């Protein structure tokens, strides 16, 4: 995942990556955040044993990481489109 972010930032700063590719990554990142959010909330609300609560907590932690990645991609897109 970190490699992908470095790759995006490298190409975005060198103007070699097109805006469409960055838009694709932005949409993909937002969909990933939405899927993890829905799965985490579903696991949280169904409740259950301690394992279920740990799974919900891990999904919410994954959501935070994915949100960070989505913000980096969106800021890269804003940087490229601003030039």
C-alpha positions in Angstrom: 0.0 0.0 0.0 2.8 2.4 0.9 4.5 1.6 -2.4 1.4 2.6 -4.3 1.3 5.9 -2.5 5.0 6.6 -3.3 4.3 5.6 -6.9 1.3 8.0 -7.2 3.2 10.9 -5.6 6.2 10.3 -7.8 4.2 10.3 -11.0 2.0 13.2 -9.9 5.0 15.4 -9.2 6.7 14.5 -12.5 3.5 15.2 -14.5 3.7 11.8 -16.1 0.5 10.5 -14.7 -2.7 11.6 -16.3 -5.5 13.2 -14.4 -7.8 10.3 -15.4 -5.5 7.8 -13.7 -5.5 9.8 -10.5 -9.3 10.2 -10.7 -9.6 6.4 -11.0 -7.4 5.9 -7.9 -9.4 8.5 -6.0 -12.7 6.8 -6.8 -11.2 3.4 -6.0 -9.9 4.7 -2.6 -13.3 6.2 -1.7 -15.1 3.0 -2.6 -12.6 1.0 -0.5 -13.3 3.3 2.5 -17.0 2.9 2.0 -16.9 -0.9 1.9 -14.7 -1.1 5.0 -17.0 1.3 6.8 -20.1 -0.6 6.0 -18.5 -4.0 7.0 -17.2 -2.5 10.2 -20.5 -1.0 11.2 -22.4 -4.2 10.3 -20.0 -6.2 12.5 -20.4 -3.6 15.3 -24.1 -3.5 15.3 -24.6 -7.3 15.0 -22.6 -7.5 18.2 -21.7 -10.9 19.6 -18.6 -12.3 21.3 -15.2 -10.7 21.9 -13.9 -11.9 18.6 -16.6 -10.0 16.7 -15.7 -6.8 18.6 -12.1 -7.2 17.8 -12.9 -7.7 14.1 -15.0 -4.5 14.2 -12.2 -2.6 15.8 -9.7 -3.9 13.2 -12.0 -2.8 10.4 -12.4 0.7 11.8 -8.6 0.9 12.1 -8.3 -0.2 8.4 -10.9 2.5 7.5 -8.6 5.2 9.1 -5.7 4.0 7.0 -7.8 3.9 3.9 -9.1 7.4 4.6 -5.5 8.6 4.8 -4.7 7.0 1.5 -7.8 8.5 -0.1 -6.8 12.0 1.2 -3.3 11.6 -0.2 -4.7 10.6 -3.6 -7.2 13.4 -3.6 -4.5 16.0 -2.7 -2.3 14.6 -5.4 -5.1 15.0 -7.9 -5.7 18.6 -6.7 -2.0 19.3 -7.1 -1.9 17.9 -10.6 -5.1 19.7 -11.7 -3.9 22.9 -10.2 -0.8 23.1 -12.5 
